[in-house]
Amino acid sequence: MYLDTDIILALIKEDDWLKKYVNISKLKSAKTSVITIIEARIVLEREYSRNEAIKVLSKLKKFNMQILPIDDKIIEKSQELLEKYPRLNIFDSIHVACAIINNEIIISTDTIFSSINELKSKDPRKL
């Protein structure tokens, strides 16, 4: 299962609207990517502080989650997705490409994912 940034934020923030729905033990073989760490850092620095942003990696390591790299195949797939789905933003296109290439179900509350034919997605509130 590939965890989108909203799920990662729910796991690491002390207070998050999604926290009650996200149980790491139900997220079998949880994976995310380096882009998720970057995106979570941006959000936390904007909403809280640089100090909170810096803690993302150490907090994720406590979950023994695999962090997938971003390579040229993912960037090429991201480009294809951006061209095909105009509503898809740059970060999400990389998350989707990473999930597709690694044959993972993406866990997210983002509704655009259900419109991407080649992607399997699940909302954590329905797990």
Backbone atoms as SQL, in Angstrom:
CREATE TABLE atoms (id INTEGER PRIMARY KEY, chain TEXT, resi INTEGER, resn TEXT, atom TEXT, x REAL, y REAL, z REAL);
INSERT INTO atoms VALUES
  (1, 'A', 1, 'MET', 'N', 0.835, -1.179, 0.000),
  (2, 'A', 1, 'MET', 'CA', 0.000, 0.000, 0.000),
  (3, 'A', 1, 'MET', 'C', 0.879, 1.242, 0.000),
  (4, 'A', 2, 'TYR', 'N', 0.606, 2.125, -0.938),
  (5, 'A', 2, 'TYR', 'CA', 1.346, 3.374, -1.056),
  (6, 'A', 2, 'TYR', 'C', 0.569, 4.462, -0.309),
  (7, 'A', 3, 'LEU', 'N', 1.195, 5.089, 0.660),
  (8, 'A', 3, 'LEU', 'CA', 0.534, 6.102, 1.467),
  (9, 'A', 3, 'LEU', 'C', 0.784, 7.494, 0.910),
  (10, 'A', 4, 'ASP', 'N', -0.314, 8.172, 0.579),
  (11, 'A', 4, 'ASP', 'CA', -0.250, 9.541, 0.080),
  (12, 'A', 4, 'ASP', 'C', 0.093, 10.472, 1.248),
  (13, 'A', 5, 'THR', 'N', 0.411, 11.686, 0.927),
  (14, 'A', 5, 'THR', 'CA', 0.853, 12.651, 1.938),
  (15, 'A', 5, 'THR', 'C', -0.192, 12.896, 3.018),
  (16, 'A', 6, 'ASP', 'N', -1.475, 12.901, 2.674),
  (17, 'A', 6, 'ASP', 'CA', -2.482, 13.137, 3.712),
  (18, 'A', 6, 'ASP', 'C', -2.450, 12.041, 4.776),
  (19, 'A', 7, 'ILE', 'N', -2.123, 10.821, 4.378),
  (20, 'A', 7, 'ILE', 'CA', -2.040, 9.708, 5.324),
  (21, 'A', 7, 'ILE', 'C', -0.789, 9.853, 6.191),
  (22, 'A', 8, 'ILE', 'N', 0.306, 10.220, 5.566),
  (23, 'A', 8, 'ILE', 'CA', 1.555, 10.429, 6.306),
  (24, 'A', 8, 'ILE', 'C', 1.374, 11.538, 7.335),
  (25, 'A', 9, 'LEU', 'N', 0.740, 12.617, 6.941),
  (26, 'A', 9, 'LEU', 'CA', 0.502, 13.717, 7.882),
  (27, 'A', 9, 'LEU', 'C', -0.382, 13.272, 9.039),
  (28, 'A', 10, 'ALA', 'N', -1.377, 12.453, 8.753),
  (29, 'A', 10, 'ALA', 'CA', -2.245, 11.936, 9.813),
  (30, 'A', 10, 'ALA', 'C', -1.452, 11.073, 10.796),
  (31, 'A', 11, 'LEU', 'N', -0.479, 10.348, 10.288),
  (32, 'A', 11, 'LEU', 'CA', 0.346, 9.496, 11.150),
  (33, 'A', 11, 'LEU', 'C', 1.294, 10.310, 12.030),
  (34, 'A', 12, 'ILE', 'N', 1.851, 11.389, 11.497),
  (35, 'A', 12, 'ILE', 'CA', 2.923, 12.076, 12.228),
  (36, 'A', 12, 'ILE', 'C', 2.499, 13.337, 12.975),
  (37, 'A', 13, 'LYS', 'N', 1.390, 13.953, 12.560),
  (38, 'A', 13, 'LYS', 'CA', 0.934, 15.153, 13.277),
  (39, 'A', 13, 'LYS', 'C', 0.220, 14.745, 14.560),
  (40, 'A', 14, 'GLU', 'N', 0.382, 15.553, 15.592),
  (41, 'A', 14, 'GLU', 'CA', -0.301, 15.251, 16.853),
  (42, 'A', 14, 'GLU', 'C', -1.807, 15.386, 16.727),
  (43, 'A', 15, 'ASP', 'N', -2.227, 16.374, 15.972),
  (44, 'A', 15, 'ASP', 'CA', -3.649, 16.630, 15.816),
  (45, 'A', 15, 'ASP', 'C', -3.960, 16.767, 14.326),
  (46, 'A', 16, 'ASP', 'N', -4.696, 15.814, 13.798),
  (47, 'A', 16, 'ASP', 'CA', -5.034, 15.826, 12.381),
  (48, 'A', 16, 'ASP', 'C', -6.442, 15.265, 12.218),
  (49, 'A', 17, 'TRP', 'N', -7.239, 15.872, 11.364),
  (50, 'A', 17, 'TRP', 'CA', -8.631, 15.456, 11.176),
  (51, 'A', 17, 'TRP', 'C', -8.764, 13.993, 10.739),
  (52, 'A', 18, 'LEU', 'N', -7.747, 13.470, 10.080),
  (53, 'A', 18, 'LEU', 'CA', -7.794, 12.125, 9.530),
  (54, 'A', 18, 'LEU', 'C', -7.223, 11.062, 10.486),
  (55, 'A', 19, 'LYS', 'N', -6.594, 11.500, 11.535),
  (56, 'A', 19, 'LYS', 'CA', -5.878, 10.607, 12.452),
  (57, 'A', 19, 'LYS', 'C', -6.732, 9.431, 12.947),
  (58, 'A', 20, 'LYS', 'N', -7.981, 9.663, 13.267),
  (59, 'A', 20, 'LYS', 'CA', -8.827, 8.588, 13.814),
  (60, 'A', 20, 'LYS', 'C', -9.116, 7.484, 12.791),
  (61, 'A', 21, 'TYR', 'N', -8.886, 7.763, 11.511),
  (62, 'A', 21, 'TYR', 'CA', -9.137, 6.779, 10.457),
  (63, 'A', 21, 'TYR', 'C', -7.882, 6.027, 10.013),
  (64, 'A', 22, 'VAL', 'N', -6.734, 6.506, 10.427),
  (65, 'A', 22, 'VAL', 'CA', -5.473, 5.945, 9.948),
  (66, 'A', 22, 'VAL', 'C', -4.829, 5.098, 11.041),
  (67, 'A', 23, 'ASN', 'N', -4.816, 3.798, 10.794),
  (68, 'A', 23, 'ASN', 'CA', -4.231, 2.840, 11.726),
  (69, 'A', 23, 'ASN', 'C', -3.112, 2.117, 10.980),
  (70, 'A', 24, 'ILE', 'N', -1.887, 2.354, 11.386),
  (71, 'A', 24, 'ILE', 'CA', -0.743, 1.800, 10.669),
  (72, 'A', 24, 'ILE', 'C', -0.781, 0.271, 10.614),
  (73, 'A', 25, 'SER', 'N', -1.370, -0.377, 11.601),
  (74, 'A', 25, 'SER', 'CA', -1.424, -1.842, 11.586),
  (75, 'A', 25, 'SER', 'C', -2.356, -2.382, 10.499),
  (76, 'A', 26, 'LYS', 'N', -3.286, -1.556, 10.018),
  (77, 'A', 26, 'LYS', 'CA', -4.177, -1.966, 8.932),
  (78, 'A', 26, 'LYS', 'C', -3.570, -1.686, 7.553),
  (79, 'A', 27, 'LEU', 'N', -2.486, -0.970, 7.538),
  (80, 'A', 27, 'LEU', 'CA', -1.833, -0.590, 6.283),
  (81, 'A', 27, 'LEU', 'C', -0.677, -1.541, 6.016),
  (82, 'A', 28, 'LYS', 'N', -1.002, -2.692, 5.507),
  (83, 'A', 28, 'LYS', 'CA', -0.025, -3.754, 5.301),
  (84, 'A', 28, 'LYS', 'C', 1.056, -3.345, 4.299),
  (85, 'A', 29, 'SER', 'N', 2.281, -3.663, 4.649),
  (86, 'A', 29, 'SER', 'CA', 3.439, -3.351, 3.789),
  (87, 'A', 29, 'SER', 'C', 3.413, -1.894, 3.338),
  (88, 'A', 30, 'ALA', 'N', 3.228, -0.994, 4.269),
  (89, 'A', 30, 'ALA', 'CA', 3.140, 0.430, 3.955),
  (90, 'A', 30, 'ALA', 'C', 4.405, 0.937, 3.278),
  (91, 'A', 31, 'LYS', 'N', 4.171, 1.698, 2.220),
  (92, 'A', 31, 'LYS', 'CA', 5.261, 2.322, 1.467),
  (93, 'A', 31, 'LYS', 'C', 4.860, 3.760, 1.164),
  (94, 'A', 32, 'THR', 'N', 5.841, 4.565, 0.960),
  (95, 'A', 32, 'THR', 'CA', 5.627, 5.913, 0.446),
  (96, 'A', 32, 'THR', 'C', 6.867, 6.252, -0.361),
  (97, 'A', 33, 'SER', 'N', 7.030, 7.503, -0.735),
  (98, 'A', 33, 'SER', 'CA', 8.187, 7.857, -1.560),
  (99, 'A', 33, 'SER', 'C', 8.887, 9.092, -1.019),
  (100, 'A', 34, 'VAL', 'N', 10.041, 9.353, -1.590),
  (101, 'A', 34, 'VAL', 'CA', 10.798, 10.535, -1.168),
  (102, 'A', 34, 'VAL', 'C', 10.009, 11.817, -1.435),
  (103, 'A', 35, 'ILE', 'N', 9.171, 11.820, -2.455),
  (104, 'A', 35, 'ILE', 'CA', 8.379, 13.020, -2.754),
  (105, 'A', 35, 'ILE', 'C', 7.373, 13.294, -1.636),
  (106, 'A', 36, 'THR', 'N', 6.891, 12.256, -0.977),
  (107, 'A', 36, 'THR', 'CA', 5.973, 12.426, 0.144),
  (108, 'A', 36, 'THR', 'C', 6.671, 13.136, 1.297),
  (109, 'A', 37, 'ILE', 'N', 7.903, 12.769, 1.542),
  (110, 'A', 37, 'ILE', 'CA', 8.674, 13.424, 2.606),
  (111, 'A', 37, 'ILE', 'C', 8.834, 14.901, 2.286),
  (112, 'A', 38, 'ILE', 'N', 9.159, 15.203, 1.046),
  (113, 'A', 38, 'ILE', 'CA', 9.314, 16.608, 0.627),
  (114, 'A', 38, 'ILE', 'C', 8.000, 17.359, 0.782),
  (115, 'A', 39, 'GLU', 'N', 6.911, 16.768, 0.299),
  (116, 'A', 39, 'GLU', 'CA', 5.612, 17.424, 0.378),
  (117, 'A', 39, 'GLU', 'C', 5.179, 17.622, 1.838),
  (118, 'A', 40, 'ALA', 'N', 5.385, 16.617, 2.679),
  (119, 'A', 40, 'ALA', 'CA', 5.031, 16.737, 4.093),
  (120, 'A', 40, 'ALA', 'C', 5.860, 17.827, 4.767),
  (121, 'A', 41, 'ARG', 'N', 7.123, 17.930, 4.412),
  (122, 'A', 41, 'ARG', 'CA', 7.966, 18.996, 4.973),
  (123, 'A', 41, 'ARG', 'C', 7.449, 20.375, 4.583),
  (124, 'A', 42, 'ILE', 'N', 7.047, 20.523, 3.335),
  (125, 'A', 42, 'ILE', 'CA', 6.505, 21.813, 2.880),
  (126, 'A', 42, 'ILE', 'C', 5.269, 22.181, 3.686),
  (127, 'A', 43, 'VAL', 'N', 4.360, 21.221, 3.842),
  (128, 'A', 43, 'VAL', 'CA', 3.112, 21.463, 4.579),
  (129, 'A', 43, 'VAL', 'C', 3.398, 21.816, 6.032),
  (130, 'A', 44, 'LEU', 'N', 4.243, 21.037, 6.683),
  (131, 'A', 44, 'LEU', 'CA', 4.525, 21.269, 8.096),
  (132, 'A', 44, 'LEU', 'C', 5.277, 22.569, 8.343),
  (133, 'A', 45, 'GLU', 'N', 6.179, 22.926, 7.450),
  (134, 'A', 45, 'GLU', 'CA', 6.878, 24.202, 7.614),
  (135, 'A', 45, 'GLU', 'C', 5.908, 25.362, 7.448),
  (136, 'A', 46, 'ARG', 'N', 4.999, 25.243, 6.474),
  (137, 'A', 46, 'ARG', 'CA', 4.002, 26.294, 6.231),
  (138, 'A', 46, 'ARG', 'C', 3.016, 26.400, 7.392),
  (139, 'A', 47, 'GLU', 'N', 2.540, 25.256, 7.896),
  (140, 'A', 47, 'GLU', 'CA', 1.503, 25.258, 8.934),
  (141, 'A', 47, 'GLU', 'C', 2.033, 25.396, 10.354),
  (142, 'A', 48, 'TYR', 'N', 3.260, 24.908, 10.597),
  (143, 'A', 48, 'TYR', 'CA', 3.790, 24.909, 11.957),
  (144, 'A', 48, 'TYR', 'C', 5.127, 25.626, 12.040),
  (145, 'A', 49, 'SER', 'N', 6.181, 24.901, 11.707),
  (146, 'A', 49, 'SER', 'CA', 7.516, 25.488, 11.813),
  (147, 'A', 49, 'SER', 'C', 8.534, 24.644, 11.055),
  (148, 'A', 50, 'ARG', 'N', 9.674, 25.230, 10.846),
  (149, 'A', 50, 'ARG', 'CA', 10.778, 24.502, 10.217),
  (150, 'A', 50, 'ARG', 'C', 11.168, 23.304, 11.079),
  (151, 'A', 51, 'ASN', 'N', 11.154, 23.483, 12.390),
  (152, 'A', 51, 'ASN', 'CA', 11.502, 22.406, 13.312),
  (153, 'A', 51, 'ASN', 'C', 10.602, 21.190, 13.124),
  (154, 'A', 52, 'GLU', 'N', 9.305, 21.410, 12.946),
  (155, 'A', 52, 'GLU', 'CA', 8.378, 20.296, 12.705),
  (156, 'A', 52, 'GLU', 'C', 8.651, 19.636, 11.350),
  (157, 'A', 53, 'ALA', 'N', 8.983, 20.432, 10.358),
  (158, 'A', 53, 'ALA', 'CA', 9.286, 19.909, 9.025),
  (159, 'A', 53, 'ALA', 'C', 10.508, 18.993, 9.052),
  (160, 'A', 54, 'ILE', 'N', 11.477, 19.363, 9.830),
  (161, 'A', 54, 'ILE', 'CA', 12.717, 18.592, 9.910),
  (162, 'A', 54, 'ILE', 'C', 12.485, 17.209, 10.541),
  (163, 'A', 55, 'LYS', 'N', 11.464, 17.061, 11.351),
  (164, 'A', 55, 'LYS', 'CA', 11.207, 15.804, 12.073),
  (165, 'A', 55, 'LYS', 'C', 10.513, 14.734, 11.226),
  (166, 'A', 56, 'VAL', 'N', 10.085, 15.053, 10.012),
  (167, 'A', 56, 'VAL', 'CA', 9.304, 14.114, 9.201),
  (168, 'A', 56, 'VAL', 'C', 10.003, 12.765, 9.033),
  (169, 'A', 57, 'LEU', 'N', 11.225, 12.776, 8.597),
  (170, 'A', 57, 'LEU', 'CA', 11.928, 11.518, 8.317),
  (171, 'A', 57, 'LEU', 'C', 12.072, 10.666, 9.577),
  (172, 'A', 58, 'SER', 'N', 12.474, 11.254, 10.677),
  (173, 'A', 58, 'SER', 'CA', 12.647, 10.464, 11.903),
  (174, 'A', 58, 'SER', 'C', 11.316, 9.898, 12.391),
  (175, 'A', 59, 'LYS', 'N', 10.232, 10.637, 12.227),
  (176, 'A', 59, 'LYS', 'CA', 8.912, 10.126, 12.619),
  (177, 'A', 59, 'LYS', 'C', 8.491, 8.965, 11.724),
  (178, 'A', 60, 'LEU', 'N', 8.765, 9.071, 10.424),
  (179, 'A', 60, 'LEU', 'CA', 8.413, 7.985, 9.505),
  (180, 'A', 60, 'LEU', 'C', 9.218, 6.722, 9.764),
  (181, 'A', 61, 'LYS', 'N', 10.468, 6.878, 10.131),
  (182, 'A', 61, 'LYS', 'CA', 11.322, 5.711, 10.394),
  (183, 'A', 61, 'LYS', 'C', 10.781, 4.862, 11.532),
  (184, 'A', 62, 'LYS', 'N', 10.047, 5.457, 12.446),
  (185, 'A', 62, 'LYS', 'CA', 9.461, 4.708, 13.565),
  (186, 'A', 62, 'LYS', 'C', 8.410, 3.708, 13.096),
  (187, 'A', 63, 'PHE', 'N', 7.850, 3.925, 11.912),
  (188, 'A', 63, 'PHE', 'CA', 6.832, 3.028, 11.372),
  (189, 'A', 63, 'PHE', 'C', 7.416, 1.908, 10.509),
  (190, 'A', 64, 'ASN', 'N', 8.739, 1.872, 10.366),
  (191, 'A', 64, 'ASN', 'CA', 9.409, 0.860, 9.528),
  (192, 'A', 64, 'ASN', 'C', 8.802, 0.788, 8.131),
  (193, 'A', 65, 'MET', 'N', 8.519, 1.932, 7.594),
  (194, 'A', 65, 'MET', 'CA', 7.892, 2.054, 6.283),
  (195, 'A', 65, 'MET', 'C', 8.967, 2.112, 5.197),
  (196, 'A', 66, 'GLN', 'N', 8.724, 1.424, 4.112),
  (197, 'A', 66, 'GLN', 'CA', 9.656, 1.491, 2.985),
  (198, 'A', 66, 'GLN', 'C', 9.470, 2.827, 2.278),
  (199, 'A', 67, 'ILE', 'N', 10.578, 3.486, 1.992),
  (200, 'A', 67, 'ILE', 'CA', 10.546, 4.755, 1.270),
  (201, 'A', 67, 'ILE', 'C', 11.096, 4.497, -0.124),
  (202, 'A', 68, 'LEU', 'N', 10.206, 4.617, -1.102),
  (203, 'A', 68, 'LEU', 'CA', 10.559, 4.316, -2.491),
  (204, 'A', 68, 'LEU', 'C', 11.281, 5.501, -3.137),
  (205, 'A', 69, 'PRO', 'N', 12.287, 5.210, -3.958),
  (206, 'A', 69, 'PRO', 'CA', 12.981, 6.285, -4.675),
  (207, 'A', 69, 'PRO', 'C', 12.164, 6.757, -5.883),
  (208, 'A', 70, 'ILE', 'N', 12.535, 7.901, -6.370),
  (209, 'A', 70, 'ILE', 'CA', 11.946, 8.443, -7.597),
  (210, 'A', 70, 'ILE', 'C', 13.013, 8.334, -8.679),
  (211, 'A', 71, 'ASP', 'N', 12.681, 7.644, -9.774),
  (212, 'A', 71, 'ASP', 'CA', 13.647, 7.485, -10.850),
  (213, 'A', 71, 'ASP', 'C', 13.058, 8.009, -12.165),
  (214, 'A', 72, 'ASP', 'N', 13.793, 7.833, -13.253),
  (215, 'A', 72, 'ASP', 'CA', 13.352, 8.363, -14.542),
  (216, 'A', 72, 'ASP', 'C', 12.058, 7.714, -15.023),
  (217, 'A', 73, 'LYS', 'N', 11.815, 6.436, -14.690),
  (218, 'A', 73, 'LYS', 'CA', 10.564, 5.777, -15.086),
  (219, 'A', 73, 'LYS', 'C', 9.370, 6.456, -14.419),
  (220, 'A', 74, 'ILE', 'N', 9.525, 6.802, -13.167),
  (221, 'A', 74, 'ILE', 'CA', 8.440, 7.466, -12.434),
  (222, 'A', 74, 'ILE', 'C', 8.214, 8.868, -12.980),
  (223, 'A', 75, 'ILE', 'N', 9.273, 9.582, -13.268),
  (224, 'A', 75, 'ILE', 'CA', 9.134, 10.936, -13.814),
  (225, 'A', 75, 'ILE', 'C', 8.470, 10.884, -15.196),
  (226, 'A', 76, 'GLU', 'N', 8.840, 9.911, -16.021),
  (227, 'A', 76, 'GLU', 'CA', 8.212, 9.768, -17.346),
  (228, 'A', 76, 'GLU', 'C', 6.728, 9.419, -17.219),
  (229, 'A', 77, 'LYS', 'N', 6.395, 8.525, -16.286),
  (230, 'A', 77, 'LYS', 'CA', 4.991, 8.163, -16.058),
  (231, 'A', 77, 'LYS', 'C', 4.226, 9.372, -15.508),
  (232, 'A', 78, 'SER', 'N', 4.850, 10.121, -14.646),
  (233, 'A', 78, 'SER', 'CA', 4.244, 11.341, -14.105),
  (234, 'A', 78, 'SER', 'C', 3.915, 12.320, -15.231),
  (235, 'A', 79, 'GLN', 'N', 4.832, 12.470, -16.167),
  (236, 'A', 79, 'GLN', 'CA', 4.612, 13.356, -17.314),
  (237, 'A', 79, 'GLN', 'C', 3.405, 12.892, -18.122),
  (238, 'A', 80, 'GLU', 'N', 3.342, 11.603, -18.392),
  (239, 'A', 80, 'GLU', 'CA', 2.217, 11.024, -19.133),
  (240, 'A', 80, 'GLU', 'C', 0.891, 11.302, -18.405),
  (241, 'A', 81, 'LEU', 'N', 0.893, 11.126, -17.111),
  (242, 'A', 81, 'LEU', 'CA', -0.313, 11.354, -16.309),
  (243, 'A', 81, 'LEU', 'C', -0.728, 12.827, -16.299),
  (244, 'A', 82, 'LEU', 'N', 0.248, 13.718, -16.200),
  (245, 'A', 82, 'LEU', 'CA', -0.051, 15.156, -16.225),
  (246, 'A', 82, 'LEU', 'C', -0.700, 15.563, -17.547),
  (247, 'A', 83, 'GLU', 'N', -0.230, 14.977, -18.624),
  (248, 'A', 83, 'GLU', 'CA', -0.784, 15.287, -19.939),
  (249, 'A', 83, 'GLU', 'C', -2.185, 14.700, -20.112),
  (250, 'A', 84, 'LYS', 'N', -2.436, 13.558, -19.516),
  (251, 'A', 84, 'LYS', 'CA', -3.708, 12.862, -19.663),
  (252, 'A', 84, 'LYS', 'C', -4.789, 13.384, -18.711),
  (253, 'A', 85, 'TYR', 'N', -4.400, 13.817, -17.511),
  (254, 'A', 85, 'TYR', 'CA', -5.352, 14.243, -16.481),
  (255, 'A', 85, 'TYR', 'C', -5.062, 15.694, -16.065),
  (256, 'A', 86, 'PRO', 'N', -5.746, 16.663, -16.674),
  (257, 'A', 86, 'PRO', 'CA', -5.467, 18.076, -16.413),
  (258, 'A', 86, 'PRO', 'C', -5.682, 18.517, -14.953),
  (259, 'A', 87, 'ARG', 'N', -6.520, 17.812, -14.206),
  (260, 'A', 87, 'ARG', 'CA', -6.775, 18.180, -12.809),
  (261, 'A', 87, 'ARG', 'C', -5.698, 17.664, -11.851),
  (262, 'A', 88, 'LEU', 'N', -4.842, 16.793, -12.324),
  (263, 'A', 88, 'LEU', 'CA', -3.807, 16.183, -11.488),
  (264, 'A', 88, 'LEU', 'C', -2.672, 17.182, -11.262),
  (265, 'A', 89, 'ASN', 'N', -2.319, 17.406, -9.997),
  (266, 'A', 89, 'ASN', 'CA', -1.209, 18.336, -9.744),
  (267, 'A', 89, 'ASN', 'C', 0.130, 17.603, -9.815),
  (268, 'A', 90, 'ILE', 'N', 1.193, 18.339, -9.759),
  (269, 'A', 90, 'ILE', 'CA', 2.528, 17.771, -9.959),
  (270, 'A', 90, 'ILE', 'C', 2.882, 16.747, -8.890),
  (271, 'A', 91, 'PHE', 'N', 2.661, 17.070, -7.623),
  (272, 'A', 91, 'PHE', 'CA', 2.962, 16.113, -6.560),
  (273, 'A', 91, 'PHE', 'C', 2.137, 14.845, -6.725),
  (274, 'A', 92, 'ASP', 'N', 0.837, 14.999, -6.941),
  (275, 'A', 92, 'ASP', 'CA', -0.033, 13.831, -7.079),
  (276, 'A', 92, 'ASP', 'C', 0.337, 12.982, -8.288),
  (277, 'A', 93, 'SER', 'N', 0.792, 13.609, -9.358),
  (278, 'A', 93, 'SER', 'CA', 1.192, 12.822, -10.529),
  (279, 'A', 93, 'SER', 'C', 2.373, 11.916, -10.198),
  (280, 'A', 94, 'ILE', 'N', 3.256, 12.373, -9.348),
  (281, 'A', 94, 'ILE', 'CA', 4.399, 11.546, -8.947),
  (282, 'A', 94, 'ILE', 'C', 3.939, 10.439, -8.004),
  (283, 'A', 95, 'HIS', 'N', 3.031, 10.760, -7.077),
  (284, 'A', 95, 'HIS', 'CA', 2.486, 9.722, -6.187),
  (285, 'A', 95, 'HIS', 'C', 1.807, 8.626, -7.013),
  (286, 'A', 96, 'VAL', 'N', 0.995, 9.025, -7.967),
  (287, 'A', 96, 'VAL', 'CA', 0.268, 8.059, -8.804),
  (288, 'A', 96, 'VAL', 'C', 1.252, 7.223, -9.624),
  (289, 'A', 97, 'ALA', 'N', 2.212, 7.874, -10.238),
  (290, 'A', 97, 'ALA', 'CA', 3.207, 7.151, -11.034),
  (291, 'A', 97, 'ALA', 'C', 3.958, 6.142, -10.168),
  (292, 'A', 98, 'CYS', 'N', 4.322, 6.544, -8.982),
  (293, 'A', 98, 'CYS', 'CA', 5.045, 5.661, -8.071),
  (294, 'A', 98, 'CYS', 'C', 4.178, 4.453, -7.688),
  (295, 'A', 99, 'ALA', 'N', 2.916, 4.691, -7.401),
  (296, 'A', 99, 'ALA', 'CA', 2.001, 3.595, -7.050),
  (297, 'A', 99, 'ALA', 'C', 1.804, 2.654, -8.231),
  (298, 'A', 100, 'ILE', 'N', 1.603, 3.198, -9.416),
  (299, 'A', 100, 'ILE', 'CA', 1.376, 2.363, -10.603),
  (300, 'A', 100, 'ILE', 'C', 2.611, 1.519, -10.916),
  (301, 'A', 101, 'ILE', 'N', 3.763, 2.143, -10.980),
  (302, 'A', 101, 'ILE', 'CA', 4.994, 1.441, -11.340),
  (303, 'A', 101, 'ILE', 'C', 5.355, 0.363, -10.315),
  (304, 'A', 102, 'ASN', 'N', 5.044, 0.627, -9.047),
  (305, 'A', 102, 'ASN', 'CA', 5.357, -0.347, -7.988),
  (306, 'A', 102, 'ASN', 'C', 4.186, -1.278, -7.685),
  (307, 'A', 103, 'ASN', 'N', 3.139, -1.191, -8.514),
  (308, 'A', 103, 'ASN', 'CA', 1.964, -2.058, -8.381),
  (309, 'A', 103, 'ASN', 'C', 1.363, -2.012, -6.968),
  (310, 'A', 104, 'GLU', 'N', 1.152, -0.798, -6.491),
  (311, 'A', 104, 'GLU', 'CA', 0.627, -0.572, -5.150),
  (312, 'A', 104, 'GLU', 'C', -0.750, 0.094, -5.219),
  (313, 'A', 105, 'ILE', 'N', -1.567, -0.158, -4.224),
  (314, 'A', 105, 'ILE', 'CA', -2.828, 0.558, -4.040),
  (315, 'A', 105, 'ILE', 'C', -2.480, 1.843, -3.305),
  (316, 'A', 106, 'ILE', 'N', -2.973, 2.968, -3.780),
  (317, 'A', 106, 'ILE', 'CA', -2.704, 4.226, -3.096),
  (318, 'A', 106, 'ILE', 'C', -3.806, 4.475, -2.064),
  (319, 'A', 107, 'ILE', 'N', -3.388, 4.817, -0.872),
  (320, 'A', 107, 'ILE', 'CA', -4.307, 5.120, 0.216),
  (321, 'A', 107, 'ILE', 'C', -4.317, 6.634, 0.377),
  (322, 'A', 108, 'SER', 'N', -5.501, 7.229, 0.186),
  (323, 'A', 108, 'SER', 'CA', -5.616, 8.683, 0.202),
  (324, 'A', 108, 'SER', 'C', -7.070, 9.095, 0.279),
  (325, 'A', 109, 'THR', 'N', -7.303, 10.312, 0.719),
  (326, 'A', 109, 'THR', 'CA', -8.648, 10.893, 0.669),
  (327, 'A', 109, 'THR', 'C', -8.835, 11.725, -0.591),
  (328, 'A', 110, 'ASP', 'N', -7.801, 11.840, -1.379),
  (329, 'A', 110, 'ASP', 'CA', -7.856, 12.642, -2.603),
  (330, 'A', 110, 'ASP', 'C', -8.791, 11.977, -3.615),
  (331, 'A', 111, 'THR', 'N', -9.860, 12.659, -3.990),
  (332, 'A', 111, 'THR', 'CA', -10.887, 12.078, -4.858),
  (333, 'A', 111, 'THR', 'C', -10.465, 11.937, -6.314),
  (334, 'A', 112, 'ILE', 'N', -9.467, 12.667, -6.746),
  (335, 'A', 112, 'ILE', 'CA', -9.049, 12.564, -8.147),
  (336, 'A', 112, 'ILE', 'C', -8.485, 11.175, -8.467),
  (337, 'A', 113, 'PHE', 'N', -7.946, 10.494, -7.478),
  (338, 'A', 113, 'PHE', 'CA', -7.326, 9.197, -7.729),
  (339, 'A', 113, 'PHE', 'C', -8.302, 8.166, -8.271),
  (340, 'A', 114, 'SER', 'N', -9.556, 8.248, -7.881),
  (341, 'A', 114, 'SER', 'CA', -10.548, 7.278, -8.373),
  (342, 'A', 114, 'SER', 'C', -10.864, 7.467, -9.851),
  (343, 'A', 115, 'SER', 'N', -10.481, 8.591, -10.430),
  (344, 'A', 115, 'SER', 'CA', -10.734, 8.841, -11.852),
  (345, 'A', 115, 'SER', 'C', -9.585, 8.371, -12.754),
  (346, 'A', 116, 'ILE', 'N', -8.533, 7.859, -12.162),
  (347, 'A', 116, 'ILE', 'CA', -7.379, 7.400, -12.933),
  (348, 'A', 116, 'ILE', 'C', -7.516, 5.895, -13.151),
  (349, 'A', 117, 'ASN', 'N', -7.801, 5.520, -14.383),
  (350, 'A', 117, 'ASN', 'CA', -8.141, 4.141, -14.734),
  (351, 'A', 117, 'ASN', 'C', -7.127, 3.091, -14.307),
  (352, 'A', 118, 'GLU', 'N', -5.861, 3.363, -14.486),
  (353, 'A', 118, 'GLU', 'CA', -4.846, 2.339, -14.225),
  (354, 'A', 118, 'GLU', 'C', -4.396, 2.285, -12.760),
  (355, 'A', 119, 'LEU', 'N', -5.026, 3.082, -11.917),
  (356, 'A', 119, 'LEU', 'CA', -4.650, 3.167, -10.502),
  (357, 'A', 119, 'LEU', 'C', -5.708, 2.521, -9.614),
  (358, 'A', 120, 'LYS', 'N', -5.256, 1.780, -8.624),
  (359, 'A', 120, 'LYS', 'CA', -6.150, 1.259, -7.591),
  (360, 'A', 120, 'LYS', 'C', -5.984, 2.172, -6.383),
  (361, 'A', 121, 'SER', 'N', -7.110, 2.683, -5.873),
  (362, 'A', 121, 'SER', 'CA', -7.047, 3.577, -4.724),
  (363, 'A', 121, 'SER', 'C', -8.095, 3.213, -3.692),
  (364, 'A', 122, 'LYS', 'N', -7.797, 3.571, -2.430),
  (365, 'A', 122, 'LYS', 'CA', -8.733, 3.354, -1.339),
  (366, 'A', 122, 'LYS', 'C', -8.691, 4.544, -0.403),
  (367, 'A', 123, 'ASP', 'N', -9.848, 4.897, 0.096),
  (368, 'A', 123, 'ASP', 'CA', -9.970, 5.953, 1.089),
  (369, 'A', 123, 'ASP', 'C', -9.772, 5.305, 2.464),
  (370, 'A', 124, 'PRO', 'N', -8.927, 5.865, 3.314),
  (371, 'A', 124, 'PRO', 'CA', -8.669, 5.246, 4.621),
  (372, 'A', 124, 'PRO', 'C', -9.907, 5.197, 5.518),
  (373, 'A', 125, 'ARG', 'N', -10.865, 6.054, 5.245),
  (374, 'A', 125, 'ARG', 'CA', -12.097, 6.064, 6.045),
  (375, 'A', 125, 'ARG', 'C', -12.967, 4.869, 5.725),
  (376, 'A', 126, 'LYS', 'N', -12.617, 4.128, 4.673),
  (377, 'A', 126, 'LYS', 'CA', -13.404, 2.967, 4.258),
  (378, 'A', 126, 'LYS', 'C', -12.637, 1.660, 4.409),
  (379, 'A', 127, 'LEU', 'N', -11.517, 1.697, 5.094),
  (380, 'A', 127, 'LEU', 'CA', -10.732, 0.466, 5.305),
  (381, 'A', 127, 'LEU', 'C', -11.263, -0.311, 6.487);
